[in-house]
Amino acid sequence: MLRVVTIVGLSLLAWSCRGSADAGASNQPHEQPVRLISLEPGVEEFKQMEISGLSWFGPESQFLALLPQNEESKEPMHLRIADRADIVNALRDGAVVKTRAIPVDAGTLLSAITEGYDGMEAIAFRGDTVFVTVERKTGKGMEGYVLQGKVVYDAGEPKELVFDQISPAIAAHTEIPEKFAFEAALVHGPDLLAFYEVNGKQPGNKQPRAERWTAAGLGQALDLASLEYRLTDVTEVEAGRFWAINYQYPGDKRLRTLTDPLAAKFGRGATHEASAKAGGDKMVVERLVEFEIKDNRVVLTDSTPIQLELGEGSRNWEGIVRMHEPDGFLIVADEYTYQPSVLGFVSSQ
C-alpha cells in the first residue's frame, strides 16, 4: 500500500511540476521569426549600399523606397525602389523581388556640408514631396539636416528625386552627440518629425524629444517617451500611432543598461531571455515597439512589443514599413547581417 501511495504521490508531483513548467512557458512572450525576401541584386550588393531607411510612396503607396546611405556627397547618389505588387507576390510564392535604381539630384545643397558629411539616414513622403535626413560630423558632435524635394515621374514610373531645400543644422540632442543624430522620420499631418537614435536614460538623456518641422520651419519639439537602446526607424502614422525598431548592438557598451522597462513590463521571449542571461557582448535586443502622438507628446502605447526571434548573431535593422495584406511589417538591415537577404517580413499576428 505504501508503494502504491508513493508511486501515486510521485506521479502527482511530476504532473504538478510539468504543469508549472508549461504554465511558465505559456506566459513567456512569443517571438516572431523574420521571413526573408530575396532581392535582386543580391545580398552582397545591398550590403555595400548600406540601406538606412524604408518608406512607401507613389499612388496608393505602390512603390517601396530603399534608401542607401549615399556616404559620398560628391559621388552620384541614388535611391533603390521596388514594386509593392512584387513584394506581395514574393510573400505568396517566394519569388525574387527585382529592384531598380533612380538617381538622386541634390544640386549644390550638400556642398556646404561636404566636410564631415556622414550620409543619409531616413526617408519619408507626403504625396510627391520627399524628405531625407542627413548627418554630418563636426568638431562638437553630430549635426542633423533635412532635405526636401520632389519625386519626378515619367508615365507613372518614378524616374528621379530632385531636392531643392535643406534645413539649417540642428545639433544632436543627446548625451553622445559625437555619434547619434537624426535616425528616423515620419510625416504627421502638415509636419515632419525627426527622431534621434538615442532616447534612453542610458547614457543619461534627461528629456528625449522629436524635432518638428512645420511649413514655417523648425517648430516646437515634441517630448518623447524614454526608450532604452537604439531607435533606428519608424513606420508611417496610422490613427495617431506608429511603430519603431528598437535595437541593441551587442558590442555597444555605451547603451547597455541594467534596467529595461519594456522587458520588465512585458517579459522576454525565449531567445531574448537566453541573450540577456549571456549578457555583455552577447546581449542582443531586436524588437518593434508602438508609439502614439497625442497632446504634443510621443508616448509608448500599451501594445505588447513584437520581439524578433534571434539567431546566430545580431542584425542591424535600419528600416521599417507597415503592411496590411498580409498584416505585418517589412524590415531591412544594413551591411551588418548574417542572413542571405537584407529584407524580411515580420507578421503582426
C-alpha positions as CSV (number, residue, x, y, z in Angstrom):
1,M,0.0,0.0,0.0
2,L,2.8,2.3,0.9
3,R,4.4,1.6,-2.5
4,V,1.2,2.5,-4.3
5,V,0.8,5.7,-2.4
6,T,4.4,6.6,-3.1
7,I,4.0,6.0,-6.8
8,V,0.8,8.0,-6.9
9,G,2.4,10.8,-5.0
10,L,5.4,10.9,-7.3
11,S,3.1,10.9,-10.3
12,L,1.1,13.8,-8.9
13,L,4.3,15.7,-8.1
14,A,5.7,15.1,-11.6
15,W,2.4,16.2,-13.1
16,S,2.4,19.3,-10.9
17,C,5.9,20.2,-11.9
18,R,5.2,19.7,-15.6
19,G,2.1,21.9,-15.2
20,S,4.1,24.6,-13.6
21,A,6.7,24.4,-16.3
22,D,4.1,24.5,-19.0
23,A,2.4,27.5,-17.4
24,G,5.7,29.3,-17.2
25,A,6.4,28.6,-20.9
26,S,3.0,29.7,-21.9
27,N,3.5,33.0,-20.1
28,Q,6.7,33.7,-21.9
29,P,6.2,36.3,-24.8
30,H,6.0,34.8,-28.3
31,E,8.8,35.8,-30.6
32,Q,8.2,36.4,-34.3
33,P,10.6,34.8,-36.9
34,V,11.8,37.1,-39.8
35,R,10.8,35.7,-43.1
36,L,13.4,36.7,-45.6
37,I,12.6,38.1,-49.0
38,S,15.1,37.6,-51.8
39,L,16.2,40.7,-53.7
40,E,17.9,41.4,-57.0
41,P,20.7,42.4,-56.9
42,G,21.8,40.1,-54.2
43,V,22.8,40.4,-50.6
44,E,26.4,41.4,-51.1
45,E,25.5,44.3,-53.4
46,F,22.9,45.5,-50.8
47,K,25.4,45.3,-48.0
48,Q,27.6,47.7,-50.0
49,M,24.7,50.1,-50.4
50,E,24.1,50.2,-46.6
51,I,20.3,50.6,-46.7
52,S,19.3,53.0,-43.9
53,G,15.6,53.6,-44.4
54,L,12.3,52.4,-45.9
55,S,9.1,54.1,-46.9
56,W,6.1,53.6,-49.2
57,F,5.4,56.2,-51.8
58,G,3.5,56.9,-55.0
59,P,-0.2,56.5,-55.9
60,E,-1.7,54.0,-53.4
61,S,1.8,53.5,-52.0
62,Q,2.6,51.2,-54.8
63,F,6.4,51.7,-54.6
64,L,8.9,50.9,-51.8
65,A,11.8,53.2,-51.3
66,L,15.0,51.6,-50.0
67,L,17.4,54.5,-49.1
68,P,21.1,53.8,-49.4
69,Q,23.3,55.8,-47.0
70,N,25.0,57.5,-50.0
71,E,28.0,58.2,-47.9
72,E,29.9,60.2,-50.5
73,S,28.2,63.6,-51.1
74,K,30.3,64.3,-54.3
75,E,29.5,61.0,-56.0
76,P,26.3,60.2,-57.9
77,M,23.6,59.3,-55.4
78,H,20.7,57.0,-55.9
79,L,17.5,55.5,-54.4
80,R,16.6,51.9,-54.8
81,I,12.9,51.1,-55.4
82,A,10.7,48.0,-55.7
83,D,7.0,47.4,-56.6
84,R,4.6,46.6,-53.8
85,A,2.9,44.0,-56.0
86,D,6.2,42.2,-56.4
87,I,6.7,42.1,-52.7
88,V,3.2,40.7,-52.1
89,N,3.8,38.1,-54.8
90,A,7.1,37.1,-53.1
91,L,5.4,36.6,-49.8
92,R,2.9,34.3,-51.6
93,D,5.2,32.2,-53.8
94,G,8.8,33.0,-52.8
95,A,9.7,34.9,-56.0
96,V,12.7,37.2,-56.1
97,V,11.9,40.9,-55.9
98,K,13.7,42.9,-58.6
99,T,14.8,46.4,-57.5
100,R,15.9,49.3,-59.6
101,A,17.9,52.5,-59.0
102,I,16.8,56.0,-59.7
103,P,19.1,59.0,-59.4
104,V,19.1,61.5,-56.5
105,D,19.9,65.1,-57.5
106,A,20.7,67.4,-54.6
107,G,22.3,70.1,-56.7
108,T,24.7,72.1,-54.6
109,L,22.7,71.7,-51.4
110,L,25.3,69.4,-49.8
111,S,28.3,71.4,-51.0
112,A,28.4,73.4,-47.7
113,I,28.5,70.3,-45.6
114,T,30.8,68.1,-47.6
115,E,33.4,68.2,-44.8
116,G,32.1,65.7,-42.2
117,Y,29.2,64.6,-44.4
118,D,28.1,61.2,-43.0
119,G,25.3,60.1,-45.2
120,M,21.5,59.8,-45.5
121,E,19.6,58.2,-42.7
122,A,15.8,58.3,-43.1
123,I,13.2,58.9,-45.8
124,A,9.6,59.9,-45.7
125,F,7.0,61.1,-48.2
126,R,3.9,63.4,-48.4
127,G,2.4,62.8,-51.8
128,D,5.1,63.6,-54.3
129,T,7.2,65.6,-51.7
130,V,10.1,63.7,-50.3
131,F,12.1,64.3,-47.1
132,V,15.5,62.8,-46.3
133,T,17.5,63.3,-43.1
134,V,21.3,63.8,-43.4
135,E,24.0,63.6,-40.8
136,R,27.3,65.5,-40.5
137,K,30.2,65.1,-38.2
138,T,31.7,68.2,-36.7
139,G,34.3,69.0,-34.0
140,K,31.5,69.5,-31.5
141,G,29.5,66.4,-32.4
142,M,26.9,65.4,-35.0
143,E,24.5,67.7,-36.8
144,G,21.3,66.8,-38.5
145,Y,19.7,68.3,-41.6
146,V,16.5,67.7,-43.6
147,L,16.5,67.7,-47.4
148,Q,13.2,68.4,-49.1
149,G,12.3,67.8,-52.7
150,K,10.0,66.1,-55.3
151,V,9.6,62.7,-57.0
152,V,9.8,63.1,-60.7
153,Y,7.6,60.7,-62.6
154,D,7.5,59.6,-66.3
155,A,4.3,57.8,-67.4
156,G,3.6,56.9,-63.8
157,E,7.1,55.5,-63.2
158,P,9.5,57.2,-60.6
159,K,12.5,58.5,-62.5
160,E,14.4,60.8,-60.1
161,L,14.4,62.5,-56.8
162,V,15.2,66.2,-57.0
163,F,16.0,68.1,-53.8
164,D,15.7,71.9,-53.7
165,Q,15.7,72.7,-50.0
166,I,17.9,72.0,-47.0
167,S,17.2,72.9,-43.4
168,P,19.6,74.7,-41.1
169,A,21.8,72.5,-39.0
170,I,20.4,71.0,-35.8
171,A,22.9,69.9,-33.1
172,A,22.2,66.4,-31.9
173,H,20.1,66.5,-28.7
174,T,21.7,63.5,-27.0
175,E,24.3,62.7,-24.3
176,I,26.5,61.1,-27.0
177,P,26.4,64.0,-29.6
178,E,29.5,62.8,-31.4
179,K,27.7,59.8,-32.8
180,F,23.9,59.9,-32.9
181,A,21.8,62.4,-34.8
182,F,18.6,62.1,-36.9
183,E,17.9,58.4,-37.5
184,A,14.2,58.2,-38.3
185,A,11.5,60.5,-39.7
186,L,7.8,60.5,-40.4
187,V,5.1,62.8,-41.8
188,H,2.4,63.8,-39.3
189,G,-0.3,66.0,-40.9
190,P,1.5,69.1,-42.2
191,D,4.6,68.5,-40.1
192,L,7.7,66.3,-40.3
193,L,9.0,64.7,-37.2
194,A,12.6,63.6,-36.9
195,F,13.9,61.2,-34.2
196,Y,17.3,60.8,-32.7
197,E,18.9,57.4,-32.4
198,V,19.5,57.5,-28.7
199,N,16.5,58.3,-26.4
200,G,17.1,56.3,-23.2
201,K,18.1,57.0,-19.7
202,Q,21.3,55.3,-20.5
203,P,23.5,57.2,-21.2
204,G,21.7,59.9,-19.3
205,N,19.2,61.6,-21.6
206,K,17.1,63.9,-19.4
207,Q,14.2,64.6,-21.8
208,P,14.2,62.8,-25.2
209,R,12.4,64.6,-27.9
210,A,11.4,64.5,-31.6
211,E,12.2,67.6,-33.6
212,R,9.3,69.1,-35.6
213,W,9.4,71.0,-38.9
214,T,6.3,73.0,-39.9
215,A,5.6,74.9,-43.1
216,A,7.3,77.9,-41.4
217,G,10.4,76.0,-40.4
218,L,11.7,74.4,-37.3
219,G,8.8,74.3,-34.7
220,Q,8.5,73.3,-31.1
221,A,9.9,69.8,-30.4
222,L,7.6,67.1,-29.0
223,D,8.6,65.3,-25.8
224,L,9.3,61.7,-26.4
225,A,8.9,58.7,-24.1
226,S,12.2,57.3,-22.9
227,L,13.3,54.2,-24.8
228,E,16.5,52.3,-24.0
229,Y,18.9,51.1,-26.7
230,R,18.6,52.5,-30.2
231,L,15.6,53.7,-32.3
232,T,16.6,53.1,-35.9
233,D,13.4,53.8,-38.0
234,V,9.7,54.3,-37.8
235,T,6.6,53.4,-39.8
236,E,4.0,55.8,-41.2
237,V,1.4,57.2,-38.8
238,E,-1.9,55.5,-38.7
239,A,-4.7,56.9,-36.5
240,G,-2.0,58.7,-34.5
241,R,0.1,55.6,-33.9
242,F,3.3,54.2,-35.4
243,W,5.9,51.5,-34.8
244,A,9.6,51.8,-34.3
245,I,12.6,49.5,-34.5
246,N,14.3,49.1,-31.1
247,Y,17.7,47.6,-31.3
248,Q,20.8,46.9,-29.2
249,Y,24.0,46.0,-30.9
250,P,25.8,43.5,-28.6
251,G,29.2,45.3,-28.7
252,D,27.8,48.7,-27.8
253,K,28.9,49.2,-24.2
254,R,27.6,52.8,-24.1
255,L,23.9,51.8,-24.3
256,R,24.0,48.8,-22.0
257,T,21.6,49.2,-19.1
258,L,20.6,47.1,-16.1
259,T,17.1,48.4,-16.3
260,D,14.9,47.7,-19.4
261,P,11.4,48.9,-18.5
262,L,9.8,47.2,-21.5
263,A,11.4,43.8,-20.7
264,A,10.3,44.3,-17.0
265,K,6.7,45.0,-18.1
266,F,6.2,42.5,-20.9
267,G,8.9,39.9,-20.3
268,R,11.4,38.4,-22.7
269,G,10.9,35.8,-25.3
270,A,13.0,32.6,-25.3
271,T,15.9,33.8,-27.4
272,H,15.9,37.2,-25.8
273,E,16.0,35.6,-22.4
274,A,18.9,33.5,-23.4
275,S,20.7,36.6,-24.8
276,A,20.0,38.6,-21.6
277,K,21.5,35.8,-19.5
278,A,24.6,35.6,-21.7
279,G,24.9,39.4,-21.1
280,G,27.8,41.7,-22.0
281,D,29.0,41.5,-25.6
282,K,26.5,38.7,-26.3
283,M,23.3,40.5,-25.4
284,V,21.1,41.5,-28.3
285,V,17.7,43.2,-28.4
286,E,15.6,43.2,-31.6
287,R,12.0,44.3,-31.2
288,L,9.3,46.6,-32.5
289,V,7.5,49.0,-30.2
290,E,4.5,51.1,-30.7
291,F,4.1,54.9,-30.0
292,E,1.2,57.3,-30.1
293,I,1.3,61.0,-30.8
294,K,-1.1,62.9,-28.6
295,D,-1.2,66.2,-26.7
296,N,2.0,67.3,-28.4
297,R,3.8,64.3,-26.9
298,V,5.0,61.0,-28.3
299,V,4.2,58.2,-25.8
300,L,4.5,54.5,-25.7
301,T,1.3,52.6,-26.0
302,D,0.2,49.5,-24.0
303,S,0.7,47.3,-27.1
304,T,3.0,44.4,-26.4
305,P,6.3,44.9,-28.2
306,I,7.0,42.4,-31.0
307,Q,10.2,40.6,-30.2
308,L,12.1,39.1,-33.2
309,E,13.4,35.6,-32.9
310,L,17.2,35.9,-32.6
311,G,19.6,33.7,-34.5
312,E,23.3,33.2,-34.9
313,G,24.2,36.9,-34.3
314,S,22.7,40.4,-34.4
315,R,21.1,42.1,-37.4
316,N,21.2,45.8,-37.6
317,W,17.6,46.5,-38.7
318,E,17.6,50.1,-40.2
319,G,14.3,50.4,-42.0
320,I,10.6,49.5,-41.4
321,V,7.2,50.0,-43.1
322,R,3.8,48.7,-42.2
323,M,1.9,46.1,-44.3
324,H,-1.8,45.1,-44.1
325,E,-2.1,42.4,-46.7
326,P,-0.6,40.4,-45.3
327,D,-0.6,42.0,-41.8
328,G,2.8,42.8,-40.5
329,F,6.0,44.8,-41.3
330,L,8.8,44.9,-43.8
331,I,12.2,45.5,-42.2
332,V,15.6,45.9,-43.8
333,A,19.1,45.5,-42.4
334,D,22.3,47.3,-43.5
335,E,25.6,45.6,-44.0
336,Y,25.5,44.1,-40.5
337,T,23.6,40.9,-41.0
338,Y,24.5,37.2,-41.2
339,Q,21.4,36.3,-43.3
340,P,21.2,35.7,-47.1
341,S,19.0,38.7,-47.6
342,V,18.7,42.2,-46.1
343,L,14.8,42.4,-46.4
344,G,12.4,40.5,-44.3
345,F,8.7,40.3,-43.3
346,V,7.5,40.1,-39.7
347,S,4.0,39.0,-39.0
348,S,1.9,41.0,-36.5
349,Q,-0.3,38.0,-35.8
